Amino acid sequence: METSDTSTAGPEDPEDLTETAAQDWAAASSDPRYRAAVVDLLGALAYGELAAFERLAEDAKLAPTLVDKAELASMASAEFQHFERLRSRLAEIGEDPAAAMEPFAAALDEFHRQTAPSDWLEGLIKAYVGDSIASDFYREVAVRLDSDTRALVLGVLDDTGHSGFAVEKVRAAIEADPRVGGRLALWARRLMGEALSQAQRVVADRDALSMMLVGGVTAGFDLAEVGRMFSRITEAHTKRMAALGLAA
């Protein structure tokens, strides 16, 4: 998944971390509720990375030049490597990767169906804005995870290079034709709404993830903090829009 320099990483102050965050997987996973939450989290992330790979490979067909096509193909390859790391980790802890991903497939597929880009620039905006919102969400959750799982999650959220590439191409397109900016701004707003709605649905539908966020599994988040979390994600989106030269 792509991130940018303006992404949020949640409350990183060590004093804000929960007791679980100070443990490794062997200790933390003794709680079956926590284990279920992590399996859900890794399953959602794994399917997200697989879907990102498929989407970038498809978007490469819209690329205007061979250089652009190769750039997207390289990014797609990086996403698949992230997927393989998550799949391997699920198997390593005794979970069926396909079963862990299955609960999230329909929602993610529907999101991508509803937000299919109509051209090259919309595809870049989706990768930069849409995936970055998802990355912000997972980074917020990551600070509440055990040390082993946290390291894995943050590792697969590393920028594949799409951020700088998307900003460069979109800004150049707007400079060449300022009328493009209005259309892309509307598209980005739609992506923001759909991505936040999807994140909220995923959390609401999975009891283990819900408990992790509101403090039922770990004592870090409460409902008020969940609201602040989504406020931070929205603020980061506004900054990304500014980087693109678009109004939020």
C-alpha positions as CSV (number, residue, x, y, z in Angstrom):
1,M,0.0,0.0,0.0
2,E,1.1,3.5,-0.7
3,T,1.8,6.1,1.8
4,S,3.0,9.7,1.7
5,D,5.1,12.0,3.8
6,T,1.8,13.5,5.2
7,S,0.4,10.2,6.5
8,T,-0.5,9.8,10.1
9,A,0.9,7.1,12.3
10,G,-1.3,7.5,15.3
11,P,-0.2,8.2,18.9
12,E,3.4,7.2,18.9
13,D,4.4,8.4,22.3
14,P,5.6,5.3,24.3
15,E,3.4,6.4,27.2
16,D,0.4,6.1,24.9
17,L,1.1,2.5,23.9
18,T,-1.0,-0.3,25.5
19,E,0.4,-3.1,27.6
20,T,-0.1,-5.4,24.5
21,A,2.1,-3.2,22.4
22,A,5.0,-3.9,24.8
23,Q,4.7,-7.6,24.3
24,D,5.8,-9.9,21.6
25,W,3.4,-12.2,19.6
26,A,4.1,-15.3,21.8
27,A,2.9,-13.4,24.9
28,A,0.1,-11.3,23.4
29,S,-1.5,-14.2,21.4
30,S,-2.3,-16.1,24.6
31,D,-5.4,-14.0,24.7
32,P,-7.8,-15.6,22.1
33,R,-9.7,-12.3,21.6
34,Y,-6.4,-10.5,20.7
35,R,-5.4,-13.4,18.4
36,A,-8.7,-13.2,16.6
37,A,-8.3,-9.5,16.1
38,V,-4.8,-9.9,14.7
39,V,-5.9,-12.6,12.3
40,D,-8.7,-10.3,11.1
41,L,-6.3,-7.5,10.7
42,L,-3.7,-9.5,8.7
43,G,-6.5,-11.0,6.6
44,A,-7.9,-7.6,5.7
45,L,-4.4,-6.3,4.9
46,A,-3.5,-9.4,2.9
47,Y,-6.5,-9.1,0.7
48,G,-6.0,-5.4,0.4
49,E,-2.5,-6.0,-0.9
50,L,-3.6,-8.6,-3.3
51,A,-6.4,-6.3,-4.7
52,A,-3.8,-3.5,-5.0
53,F,-1.6,-5.7,-7.0
54,E,-4.5,-6.6,-9.4
55,R,-5.6,-3.0,-9.7
56,L,-2.1,-1.6,-10.4
57,A,-1.5,-4.3,-13.0
58,E,-4.9,-3.4,-14.6
59,D,-4.2,0.4,-14.4
60,A,-0.9,-0.1,-16.2
61,K,-3.0,-0.7,-19.3
62,L,-4.1,2.9,-19.1
63,A,-0.6,4.3,-18.9
64,P,0.2,6.8,-21.7
65,T,3.9,5.8,-22.1
66,L,6.0,2.7,-21.8
67,V,7.9,4.3,-19.0
68,D,4.7,4.9,-17.0
69,K,3.5,1.3,-17.7
70,A,6.8,-0.1,-16.4
71,E,6.6,2.1,-13.3
72,L,3.1,0.8,-12.4
73,A,4.2,-2.8,-13.1
74,S,7.0,-2.3,-10.7
75,M,4.7,-1.0,-8.0
76,A,2.3,-3.9,-8.6
77,S,5.1,-6.3,-8.0
78,A,6.0,-4.6,-4.7
79,E,2.3,-5.0,-3.6
80,F,2.4,-8.7,-4.4
81,Q,5.6,-9.1,-2.3
82,H,3.7,-7.4,0.6
83,F,0.8,-9.8,0.1
84,E,3.2,-12.8,0.2
85,R,4.7,-11.6,3.5
86,L,1.3,-11.4,5.1
87,R,0.2,-14.7,3.7
88,S,3.4,-16.4,5.0
89,R,2.8,-14.8,8.4
90,L,-0.7,-16.1,8.6
91,A,0.5,-19.6,7.8
92,E,3.3,-19.3,10.2
93,I,0.9,-18.7,13.1
94,G,-1.3,-21.6,12.1
95,E,-4.0,-19.8,10.2
96,D,-5.4,-20.5,6.8
97,P,-4.6,-17.3,4.7
98,A,-7.6,-17.8,2.4
99,A,-9.9,-18.2,5.3
100,A,-8.5,-15.1,7.0
101,M,-9.0,-13.0,3.8
102,E,-12.4,-14.3,2.9
103,P,-14.5,-12.1,5.2
104,F,-13.0,-9.0,3.6
105,A,-13.1,-9.9,0.0
106,A,-16.7,-8.9,-0.8
107,A,-16.4,-5.4,0.8
108,L,-13.1,-4.6,-0.9
109,D,-14.2,-5.9,-4.2
110,E,-17.3,-3.8,-4.0
111,F,-15.2,-0.7,-3.1
112,H,-13.0,-1.2,-6.1
113,R,-16.1,-1.8,-8.3
114,Q,-17.7,1.4,-7.2
115,T,-14.4,3.4,-7.6
116,A,-13.1,2.0,-10.9
117,P,-11.1,4.8,-12.5
118,S,-12.2,6.0,-16.0
119,D,-8.7,7.1,-17.0
120,W,-5.1,7.2,-16.2
121,L,-5.2,10.3,-13.9
122,E,-8.2,8.9,-11.9
123,G,-6.2,5.7,-11.4
124,L,-3.3,7.7,-10.0
125,I,-5.5,9.6,-7.6
126,K,-7.1,6.4,-6.4
127,A,-3.8,4.8,-5.7
128,Y,-2.4,7.9,-4.0
129,V,-5.5,9.0,-2.0
130,G,-7.5,5.8,-1.6
131,D,-4.6,3.5,-0.5
132,S,-3.1,6.2,1.7
133,I,-6.3,6.5,3.7
134,A,-6.3,2.7,4.2
135,S,-2.6,2.9,5.2
136,D,-3.3,5.6,7.7
137,F,-6.0,3.5,9.3
138,Y,-3.7,0.5,9.6
139,R,-0.9,2.6,11.0
140,E,-3.3,3.9,13.7
141,V,-4.1,0.3,14.7
142,A,-0.5,-0.8,14.5
143,V,0.6,1.2,17.5
144,R,-1.7,-1.0,19.6
145,L,-0.3,-4.3,18.3
146,D,2.4,-6.6,19.8
147,S,5.9,-5.8,18.6
148,D,6.2,-8.7,16.1
149,T,2.9,-7.9,14.4
150,R,3.5,-4.2,14.5
151,A,6.8,-4.6,12.7
152,L,5.2,-6.7,10.0
153,V,2.2,-4.3,9.5
154,L,4.4,-1.2,9.2
155,G,6.7,-3.0,6.9
156,V,4.0,-3.9,4.4
157,L,2.8,-0.3,4.5
158,D,6.1,1.0,3.2
159,D,5.7,3.3,0.2
160,T,6.1,1.5,-3.1
161,G,7.0,4.7,-4.8
162,H,3.5,5.6,-6.0
163,S,3.2,8.7,-3.9
164,G,5.9,10.8,-5.5
165,F,5.1,9.3,-8.9
166,A,1.4,10.2,-8.6
167,V,2.0,13.7,-7.3
168,E,4.4,14.5,-10.2
169,K,2.1,13.2,-12.9
170,V,-1.1,14.8,-11.5
171,R,0.5,18.2,-10.9
172,A,1.9,18.1,-14.4
173,A,-1.5,17.3,-15.9
174,I,-3.2,20.2,-14.0
175,E,-0.5,22.6,-15.1
176,A,-1.1,21.5,-18.7
177,D,-4.9,21.9,-18.4
178,P,-6.2,23.6,-15.2
179,R,-9.7,22.4,-16.0
180,V,-8.6,18.8,-15.0
181,G,-8.2,19.9,-11.4
182,G,-11.9,20.3,-10.7
183,R,-12.8,16.9,-12.0
184,L,-10.0,15.2,-10.1
185,A,-10.9,17.1,-6.9
186,L,-14.4,15.7,-7.0
187,W,-13.1,12.3,-7.7
188,A,-10.7,12.5,-4.7
189,R,-13.6,13.6,-2.4
190,R,-15.6,10.6,-3.6
191,L,-12.7,8.3,-2.8
192,M,-12.3,9.8,0.6
193,G,-16.0,9.2,1.5
194,E,-16.0,5.6,0.1
195,A,-12.7,4.7,1.8
196,L,-13.8,6.0,5.3
197,S,-17.2,4.3,4.9
198,Q,-15.5,1.0,4.0
199,A,-13.1,1.2,7.0
200,Q,-16.0,1.9,9.4
201,R,-18.0,-1.0,7.9
202,V,-15.1,-3.4,8.3
203,V,-14.6,-2.5,11.9
204,A,-18.3,-2.7,12.7
205,D,-18.7,-6.1,11.0
206,R,-15.8,-7.7,12.9
207,D,-16.2,-8.0,16.6
208,A,-12.6,-8.6,17.4
209,L,-11.4,-5.6,15.5
210,S,-14.1,-3.5,17.1
211,M,-13.0,-4.5,20.5
212,M,-9.4,-3.7,19.7
213,L,-10.3,-0.2,18.7
214,V,-12.6,0.6,21.6
215,G,-10.5,-1.0,24.3
216,G,-12.2,-4.3,24.7
217,V,-9.1,-6.3,23.8
218,T,-6.5,-3.7,24.7
219,A,-6.9,-0.7,26.9
220,G,-5.6,1.9,24.5
221,F,-8.6,3.2,22.5
222,D,-12.0,4.4,23.5
223,L,-14.9,5.6,21.4
224,A,-13.7,9.2,21.7
225,E,-10.2,8.2,20.5
226,V,-11.8,6.4,17.5
227,G,-13.4,9.7,16.5
228,R,-10.1,11.5,16.9
229,M,-8.4,8.7,14.8
230,F,-10.7,9.4,11.9
231,S,-10.2,13.1,12.3
232,R,-6.4,12.6,11.9
233,I,-7.0,10.5,8.8
234,T,-9.2,13.3,7.4
235,E,-6.5,15.9,8.1
236,A,-3.8,13.8,6.4
237,H,-6.1,13.5,3.4
238,T,-6.4,17.3,3.2
239,K,-2.6,17.6,3.2
240,R,-2.3,15.0,0.4
241,M,-4.8,16.9,-1.7
242,A,-2.8,20.1,-1.2
243,A,0.3,18.2,-2.4
244,L,-1.6,17.3,-5.5
245,G,-2.6,20.9,-6.1
246,L,-6.2,20.0,-5.5
247,A,-8.8,21.5,-3.1
248,A,-10.1,19.0,-0.4
